[in-house]
């Protein structure tokens, strides 16, 4: 206090010299202190930057990242499949024309093979105008694309319905029947249309019966579901002839085994054809 008072009474020139003197005296002490504080702050920042994530937290982050990547891949594939499905529906509409036909998309939610049955549960029912007897279509297998210009093929028909679910009876179900026509493969020179009945069997074999041996049926010929006012607006591919031989029990008739045009055990979704209630949708 005394020193400060004296400095106020002194001339300015002398107080400037005193300020310079004090600065010179205290600078050796203040400089290291400032550098020390800066060094401490820098050390704390470096230590924080180098601090490692605990191993269990790191593993959890990796797990979450992998789950996210898997989900992204799954959603991308689902989107691709939906786009393909929509494109097939568009092609199907073009094939069927603008007539009174309602196409009902349905996903498969369950399966029943009890008693050698081949039944699938669908997520569409009578509330969506699904009724017994309607034909169900699915995507054509890639190795069958040279047999037809249609994007979808017959895989079964509706057996029974609830309000929001239904049962699809597949081609290879023992109780399945469907009127079909056999036509020569496109590369053959023969021209014929042989009518018959397609049936499933307990062994899963799909056959066509009631076809006269007067028709020159050969392996590779196409099997087409017949059109009808309550089934299909046009004939739709079912499969191809896998083999044909004389029926041992019925003379002059063929025993024909059919290869379906798509893999029935790989079905994920189908399109149900409604030709009766289309005007209600």
C-alpha positions in Angstrom: 0.0 0.0 0.0 2.8 2.4 0.9 4.7 1.6 -2.2 1.6 2.2 -4.4 1.0 5.6 -2.7 4.6 6.7 -3.2 4.4 5.8 -6.9 1.4 8.0 -7.3 3.4 11.0 -6.0 6.4 10.4 -8.3 6.7 11.8 -11.8 5.5 9.7 -14.7 8.9 9.1 -16.1 10.1 7.6 -12.8 6.9 5.4 -12.5 7.5 4.1 -16.1 11.0 3.1 -15.0 9.5 1.3 -12.0 7.0 -0.6 -14.1 9.7 -1.8 -16.4 11.8 -2.8 -13.3 9.0 -4.8 -11.8 8.2 -6.5 -15.1 11.9 -7.5 -15.4 11.9 -8.8 -11.9 8.7 -10.9 -12.1 9.0 -12.2 -15.7 11.3 -15.1 -14.8 8.7 -16.4 -12.4 5.5 -15.7 -14.4 6.8 -17.2 -17.7 7.4 -20.8 -16.4 4.1 -20.7 -14.5 2.2 -19.9 -17.7 4.1 -22.5 -19.7 3.4 -25.1 -16.9 -0.3 -24.4 -17.0 -0.4 -24.7 -20.8 1.5 -27.9 -20.6 -1.0 -29.4 -18.1 -3.9 -28.5 -20.4 -2.1 -30.0 -23.4 -1.4 -33.2 -21.4 -5.0 -33.6 -20.4 -6.2 -33.1 -24.0 -3.7 -35.7 -25.3 -4.6 -38.2 -22.6 -8.3 -37.8 -23.4 -7.6 -38.3 -27.2 -5.5 -41.4 -26.5 -8.0 -43.0 -24.1 -9.2 -46.4 -25.5 -12.8 -47.7 -25.7 -13.3 -50.6 -23.3 -13.2 -54.0 -25.2 -16.8 -54.9 -24.3 -18.1 -51.6 -25.6 -16.1 -52.0 -28.8 -17.5 -55.4 -29.4 -21.0 -54.1 -28.8 -20.5 -51.3 -31.3 -19.2 -53.8 -33.9 -22.2 -56.0 -33.2 -24.6 -53.1 -33.7 -22.9 -52.1 -36.9 -23.1 -55.7 -38.3 -26.8 -55.9 -37.3 -27.4 -52.6 -39.1 -25.6 -53.8 -42.2 -27.5 -57.1 -42.3 -30.8 -55.2 -41.9 -29.9 -52.9 -44.7 -29.0 -55.8 -47.0 -32.3 -57.5 -46.1 -34.4 -54.4 -46.8 -32.6 -53.8 -50.1 -33.3 -57.4 -51.2 -37.0 -57.1 -50.1 -37.3 -53.8 -52.1 -35.7 -55.5 -55.2 -38.1 -58.5 -54.9 -41.1 -56.1 -54.5 -40.1 -54.2 -57.6 -39.8 -57.5 -59.6 -43.2 -58.5 -58.2 -44.7 -55.3 -59.3 -43.2 -55.6 -62.7 -44.6 -59.1 -63.0 -48.0 -57.9 -62.0 -47.8 -55.2 -64.7 -46.9 -57.8 -67.2 -49.7 -60.0 -66.0 -52.3 -57.2 -66.4 -51.0 -56.7 -70.0 -51.5 -60.5 -70.7 -55.0 -60.5 -69.2 -56.0 -57.3 -70.8 -58.4 -54.8 -69.3 -61.2 -57.3 -68.6 -62.9 -57.9 -65.3 -60.0 -59.4 -63.5 -58.9 -58.6 -59.9 -55.3 -59.6 -59.0 -54.9 -60.1 -55.2 -51.3 -60.2 -53.9 -50.8 -62.6 -50.9 -47.9 -63.6 -48.7 -47.4 -67.1 -47.5 -47.4 -67.3 -43.7 -47.5 -71.0 -43.0 -47.5 -74.5 -44.4 -49.3 -77.8 -43.7 -48.0 -81.2 -44.9 -50.1 -83.3 -42.5 -51.4 -86.5 -44.1 -49.2 -85.8 -47.1 -51.2 -82.7 -47.9 -49.5 -79.8 -49.6 -51.3 -76.7 -48.3 -50.0 -73.1 -47.7 -51.6 -70.5 -45.5 -52.0 -67.0 -47.1 -52.5 -63.6 -45.4 -55.6 -62.8 -47.6 -59.2 -64.0 -47.0 -62.8 -63.3 -47.9 -62.5 -59.7 -46.9 -60.2 -59.2 -49.9 -62.6 -61.2 -52.2 -60.6 -64.4 -52.0 -62.9 -67.4 -52.5 -62.4 -71.2 -52.9 -61.5 -72.4 -56.4 -59.6 -69.3 -57.4 -56.3 -69.9 -59.2 -53.0 -68.8 -57.6 -50.0 -67.7 -59.7 -46.3 -67.2 -58.8 -43.2 -66.1 -60.6 -41.8 -68.2 -63.4 -38.6 -70.1 -62.8 -35.7 -68.7 -64.7 -35.1 -72.0 -66.6 -38.6 -72.0 -67.9 -38.6 -68.5 -69.4 -38.2 -69.9 -73.0 -41.6 -71.7 -72.7 -43.9 -68.6 -72.4 -44.0 -64.9 -72.5 -46.1 -64.7 -69.4 -44.4 -63.5 -66.2 -46.3 -65.8 -63.9 -47.5 -69.4 -63.8 -50.1 -71.5 -62.0 -49.0 -73.0 -58.7 -52.4 -74.0 -57.1 -55.8 -72.9 -56.2 -57.6 -71.7 -53.1 -59.2 -74.5 -51.1 -60.8 -72.6 -48.2 -61.0 -69.1 -46.8 -61.4 -67.3 -43.5 -62.0 -63.6 -43.1 -58.3 -62.6 -43.4 -56.6 -65.9 -44.3 -57.0 -68.7 -46.8 -55.5 -72.1 -47.7 -53.7 -72.6 -50.9 -53.8 -76.1 -52.4 -50.6 -76.7 -54.4 -50.3 -78.6 -57.7 -48.7 -81.6 -55.9 -51.4 -81.9 -53.3 -53.0 -85.4 -53.4 -56.5 -83.9 -53.8 -55.6 -81.3 -56.4 -57.2 -81.4 -59.9 -57.2 -78.9 -62.8 -58.3 -79.0 -66.4 -55.3 -78.5 -68.6 -54.3 -78.5 -72.3 -51.0 -80.0 -73.5 -49.4 -78.2 -76.5 -46.2 -79.0 -78.4 -43.0 -77.1 -77.4 -42.3 -74.1 -79.6 -39.4 -75.8 -81.4 -41.6 -78.7 -82.6 -43.3 -78.8 -85.9 -46.3 -80.7 -84.7 -49.5 -78.9 -83.9 -52.0 -80.2 -81.5 -54.0 -79.5 -78.3 -54.6 -82.4 -76.0 -57.0 -81.9 -73.2 -56.6 -83.7 -69.9 -56.8 -83.4 -66.1 -53.8 -82.5 -64.0 -53.7 -84.2 -60.6 -51.4 -84.3 -57.6 -50.5 -87.5 -55.7 -49.5 -88.7 -52.3 -45.9 -89.0 -53.4 -45.8 -85.4 -54.6 -45.9 -86.4 -58.3 -47.9 -84.3 -60.7 -49.5 -86.1 -63.6 -51.9 -85.5 -66.4 -54.5 -88.2 -67.2 -57.2 -88.8 -69.8 -54.9 -87.8 -72.8 -55.3 -90.0 -75.9 -52.1 -91.5 -77.4 -53.4 -90.2 -80.7 -51.7 -87.0 -79.7 -47.9 -87.1 -80.1 -47.0 -85.9 -76.7 -43.3 -85.6 -76.0 -41.1 -84.5 -73.0 -40.7 -80.8 -73.1 -44.2 -80.1 -74.3 -46.0 -77.4 -72.4 -48.9 -77.9 -70.0 -51.4 -74.9 -69.8 -54.3 -74.4 -67.4 -57.5 -73.8 -69.4 -59.2 -70.5 -69.3 -62.7 -70.2 -67.8 -65.2 -67.5 -66.8 -64.6 -68.3 -63.1 -60.9 -69.2 -63.2 -58.6 -67.6 -65.7 -59.2 -65.0 -68.5 -56.6 -66.8 -70.6 -54.7 -70.0 -70.5 -51.7 -69.9 -68.2 -48.6 -72.1 -68.1 -48.5 -74.8 -65.4 -45.3 -76.7 -66.4 -43.8 -79.0 -68.9 -44.0 -82.7 -69.7 -41.2 -84.4 -67.8 -42.0 -87.9 -69.2 -44.8 -89.8 -71.0 -45.5 -93.5 -71.3 -48.5 -95.7 -72.1 -50.9 -95.9 -69.1 -50.7 -99.5 -67.7 -54.3 -99.3 -66.5 -56.0 -97.6 -69.4 -55.1 -98.6 -72.9 -54.6 -95.9 -75.6 -54.1 -93.3 -72.9 -50.9 -91.5 -71.9 -49.4 -91.5 -68.4 -47.8 -88.1 -68.3 -45.6 -86.7 -65.5 -45.4 -82.9 -65.2 -42.6 -80.7 -64.0 -44.0 -77.5 -62.5 -42.8 -74.2 -64.0 -41.6 -72.9 -60.7 -40.2 -74.4 -57.4 -43.3 -75.0 -55.3 -41.2 -75.3 -52.0 -39.6 -71.9 -52.5 -42.8 -69.9 -52.8 -42.9 -66.7 -50.7 -45.9 -64.8 -52.3 -48.6 -65.5 -54.9 -51.2 -63.6 -56.9 -54.8 -64.8 -56.6 -56.9 -64.3 -59.7 -60.5 -63.2 -59.1 -62.6 -63.0 -62.3 -65.9 -62.7 -60.5 -65.7 -59.9 -58.0 -63.3 -57.6 -59.9 -66.0 -54.9 -60.2 -66.3 -54.6 -56.4 -62.7 -53.6 -55.9 
